[in-house]
Amino acid sequence: MKPTITIEYCPKCGWMLRSAYMAQEILNTFTDEIRGVMLIPSETGGKFTITIDSQVIFDRSVMERFPEIKELKKLVRDHVSPHKDLGHTDRK
């Protein structure tokens, strides 16, 4: 079964648009590899986590920042399709 990616974000912090943008980028890049992306407004202030089937791949409180899109795509790729070429995202 294809994995589901979840982005849990703090709506009080105004992070819904950022979350939606990240979801769009993930869906465009991993159309065939994932089941979907779910956005969940958190009840915890300041929360921003990204999980793949309940495994946390990015936590803003731990990293003390948001992920860059290139970084996020690599994190997702490493979990859902390790051999997928991300084109210019993989190049330095």
VOLOKOL-362552 format. One record per residue (C-alpha): residue number from 1; x, y negated, z negated. Coordinates in Angstrom, 3 decimals. Layout:
<nodes>
<node n="NUM" u="X" v="Y" w="Z"/>
...
</nodes>
This chain:
<nodes>
<node n="1" u="0.000" v="0.000" w="0.000"/>
<node n="2" u="1.246" v="-3.470" w="0.839"/>
<node n="3" u="2.223" v="-5.688" w="-2.110"/>
<node n="4" u="0.283" v="-8.717" w="-3.295"/>
<node n="5" u="2.164" v="-11.871" w="-4.225"/>
<node n="6" u="0.777" v="-14.057" w="-6.991"/>
<node n="7" u="1.649" v="-17.686" w="-7.631"/>
<node n="8" u="0.473" v="-18.872" w="-11.033"/>
<node n="9" u="0.717" v="-22.630" w="-11.384"/>
<node n="10" u="-0.236" v="-25.400" w="-13.801"/>
<node n="11" u="-3.161" v="-27.368" w="-12.323"/>
<node n="12" u="-2.761" v="-30.123" w="-14.930"/>
<node n="13" u="0.765" v="-30.744" w="-13.620"/>
<node n="14" u="-0.557" v="-31.178" w="-10.072"/>
<node n="15" u="1.228" v="-28.131" w="-8.653"/>
<node n="16" u="-1.644" v="-26.721" w="-6.598"/>
<node n="17" u="-0.450" v="-28.257" w="-3.304"/>
<node n="18" u="3.102" v="-27.031" w="-3.887"/>
<node n="19" u="1.724" v="-23.542" w="-4.574"/>
<node n="20" u="-0.458" v="-23.611" w="-1.463"/>
<node n="21" u="2.500" v="-24.683" w="0.678"/>
<node n="22" u="4.616" v="-21.833" w="-0.680"/>
<node n="23" u="1.757" v="-19.378" w="-0.077"/>
<node n="24" u="1.462" v="-20.593" w="3.523"/>
<node n="25" u="5.186" v="-20.125" w="4.125"/>
<node n="26" u="5.103" v="-16.614" w="2.644"/>
<node n="27" u="2.049" v="-15.640" w="4.707"/>
<node n="28" u="3.586" v="-16.983" w="7.923"/>
<node n="29" u="6.857" v="-15.131" w="7.339"/>
<node n="30" u="5.555" v="-11.822" w="5.960"/>
<node n="31" u="2.264" v="-11.360" w="7.838"/>
<node n="32" u="2.785" v="-7.628" w="8.433"/>
<node n="33" u="4.584" v="-6.809" w="5.172"/>
<node n="34" u="2.212" v="-8.103" w="2.469"/>
<node n="35" u="-1.440" v="-7.715" w="1.571"/>
<node n="36" u="-1.818" v="-11.376" w="0.683"/>
<node n="37" u="-0.947" v="-14.242" w="-1.631"/>
<node n="38" u="-3.124" v="-15.118" w="-4.593"/>
<node n="39" u="-3.073" v="-18.546" w="-6.248"/>
<node n="40" u="-3.988" v="-18.581" w="-9.927"/>
<node n="41" u="-4.442" v="-21.787" w="-11.928"/>
<node n="42" u="-2.712" v="-21.143" w="-15.256"/>
<node n="43" u="-4.182" v="-21.933" w="-18.630"/>
<node n="44" u="-0.619" v="-22.459" w="-19.890"/>
<node n="45" u="0.711" v="-25.974" w="-19.338"/>
<node n="46" u="3.842" v="-26.230" w="-17.210"/>
<node n="47" u="3.650" v="-22.656" w="-15.944"/>
<node n="48" u="4.878" v="-21.770" w="-12.476"/>
<node n="49" u="5.663" v="-18.117" w="-11.805"/>
<node n="50" u="5.772" v="-16.007" w="-8.681"/>
<node n="51" u="5.214" v="-12.273" w="-8.969"/>
<node n="52" u="5.058" v="-9.352" w="-6.592"/>
<node n="53" u="2.730" v="-6.650" w="-7.921"/>
<node n="54" u="3.259" v="-7.902" w="-11.502"/>
<node n="55" u="7.083" v="-8.095" w="-11.203"/>
<node n="56" u="8.290" v="-11.662" w="-11.785"/>
<node n="57" u="10.628" v="-12.822" w="-9.021"/>
<node n="58" u="10.710" v="-16.509" w="-9.996"/>
<node n="59" u="9.882" v="-18.300" w="-13.235"/>
<node n="60" u="10.224" v="-22.071" w="-13.367"/>
<node n="61" u="10.673" v="-22.060" w="-17.153"/>
<node n="62" u="13.702" v="-19.757" w="-16.848"/>
<node n="63" u="15.259" v="-21.404" w="-13.775"/>
<node n="64" u="14.328" v="-24.945" w="-14.881"/>
<node n="65" u="13.387" v="-25.856" w="-11.296"/>
<node n="66" u="11.157" v="-24.847" w="-8.417"/>
<node n="67" u="12.436" v="-22.455" w="-5.745"/>
<node n="68" u="13.586" v="-23.782" w="-2.401"/>
<node n="69" u="11.583" v="-22.272" w="0.475"/>
<node n="70" u="14.641" v="-20.502" w="1.903"/>
<node n="71" u="15.378" v="-19.036" w="-1.524"/>
<node n="72" u="11.762" v="-17.941" w="-1.984"/>
<node n="73" u="11.664" v="-16.204" w="1.384"/>
<node n="74" u="14.845" v="-14.302" w="0.541"/>
<node n="75" u="13.449" v="-13.247" w="-2.852"/>
<node n="76" u="10.238" v="-11.996" w="-1.252"/>
<node n="77" u="12.099" v="-10.278" w="1.579"/>
<node n="78" u="14.389" v="-8.459" w="-0.861"/>
<node n="79" u="11.313" v="-6.923" w="-2.504"/>
<node n="80" u="8.950" v="-6.250" w="0.396"/>
<node n="81" u="11.181" v="-5.688" w="3.443"/>
<node n="82" u="14.915" v="-5.665" w="2.610"/>
<node n="83" u="15.991" v="-5.148" w="6.225"/>
<node n="84" u="13.880" v="-7.966" w="7.695"/>
<node n="85" u="15.877" v="-10.651" w="9.490"/>
<node n="86" u="14.774" v="-14.107" w="8.398"/>
<node n="87" u="16.462" v="-15.804" w="11.337"/>
<node n="88" u="17.899" v="-19.225" w="10.513"/>
<node n="89" u="16.946" v="-18.779" w="6.852"/>
<node n="90" u="19.618" v="-16.078" w="6.556"/>
<node n="91" u="22.297" v="-18.216" w="8.172"/>
<node n="92" u="24.380" v="-20.694" w="6.207"/>
</nodes>
